[in-house]
Amino acid sequence: MNIELTTDISGVPDHFFKYAILVARYQGQFVFVRHRERQTWELPAGHREPDETIQLTAERELREETGAVDFDLQPVFVFRVPDYDAHGARIDVLASLVCIAEIRTLGPLDPAFEVAEILLASDLPEPLTYPEIQPVLFRRVRDWLAGQTVQEQAEKPALSTPGDMGDPS
């Protein structure tokens, strides 16, 4: 799978973002969630609401999906999986903001939301809801946490770093 990423988050207009994806940690463990309609695990994530900044989306999704009450949130990179029409022209120009969340306090999950349970683990659990993309994002953030820059990671196979992420309008 070809993934495009950039660490120049300030160079990406806010309206460009469609999703916030969170690699969250609590007490040294990574936090994974299970949607109530699935039996698979995933990273906390969600789409932005109308008139919501991507930062607010990330904060809201972290609270809703994990029960996080007190946390720090830091953007790490922007990613997208390119798609093309039958003529080879790009048709998707929206992106996802990937953040690391350090949760200090977890509260109960709100039953009004879609997450049935959370799992604390030292590595990716099985089975994953999105097995082609979640391991790539998780590994990139885990490597970033270990001190390897995202740009250094971009030199690894199966990852491209475009000079132009496209026109979101």
Residue, then its C-alpha position, 0 to 999 in steps of 0.5 A: m500500500n502506498i502511503e503519502l505523509t508529511t510532517d509539515i502540518s502547518g503547511v496543510p490548511d485545516h479544511f484539508f483534514k477529514y479524519a483524526i487518528l490517535v495513537a494513545r498511551y496510558q500508563g505505558q500501554f497503548v490504547f486500542v478500541r473495539h467498536r460495538e458492532r465489530q469484534t476487531w481492534e483499532l486505533p481511536a479515530g474519527h471524522r471531523e464534524p462541520d465547523e470543527t477544527i481538526q485539533l478539536t476533532a482529535e480531542r473530541e474523538l479521544r474523549e469519546e472513544t477512550g474515556a480520556v479525561d486528562f491528556d496531552l495531544q501532539p500532532v505527528f504527521v499528516f497521511r493519506v492513501p492516494d486514489y485515482d479515477a479511471h484516467g489516472a487523475r487524483i480524486d481524493v485530496l483529503a487527509s488524516l491528522v495522526c496524533i500521539a496522545e498521552i493520557r493521564t486520566l481515563g474515565p468511563l466510556d459513555p454508552a451513547f458512543e460507539v466504542a464498546e471497550i478499550l484494550l491496553a497493550s504493549d503492541l498491536p492486538e489481533p485482529l485489527t479492523y484495518p490491517e493494511i493501514q493501522p500497523v503502518l501508522f502505529r509503527r511510524v508513531r512508535d518509531w517517532l516516540a523512540g526518537q526516529t524522525v518521520q522524515e527518516q522513516a519516509e525512506k523506508p519501503a512502501l512509503s512516499t513523501p510527496g512534495d505536493m499533497g494536492d489542492p483540497s478545494 
